């Protein structure tokens, strides 16, 4: 308790956007009641094509 050393506290703010996006994505797939194969494609392919599209803007 008597030490006079400077203690640095590092605070990192984790982004909440990623998990919210994933929850919304899964909710949308469930809300649309997609069959298994279309739901699988929605999880795997749609994010890729969205990324390609938005990276070219």
N, C-alpha and C positions, 0 to 999 in steps of 0.2 A: 504494500500500500504506500510505502514511502518512496518508491521509485519515481524518478522524474523523467523517465524515458517517454519520448513522444510515440504514441501509438497511432498508426494510420489505419483508418477503417475504410475499406473499399466497398462501395455499394454498387451493385449492378442491377439495372432494371431489365428484367426479362420481358421480352415482347409477348403480349397475349394475342396478337393478331393471328399467328399461325394456328394455335389450338382452336380459336373461334372459327377460323376458316374451315378447318377439318370437321368440326362439329356441324357447321352449316352445310357442308358438302354431304356428309352422311345423312343429315336430316332430309335434305332435298332428295337424295336417292330413295330413302324410305317413304317420303311423302308421295313421290311419283309411283311408288309400288313397282319398281323395275324388277323384271325377272333376274335370276342369279347372274346369267352371262352378261346381260346389259349392265347390271350393277357393277360387275367386275370390270368391264370395259370403262365404265364411268370413273371408277377409282384409279385405273391404270392409265388410260389413254387421254382422257379429257384434260387433266392437268398438264400433260406434255404439250398438247396442241395449243392450249391457252398460253403456256409459257413461250412457245415459239411465236405465236401471233403477237403477244404484247411486247416481246423483245425486239420485234421488227418495227415497232411504231416509233 
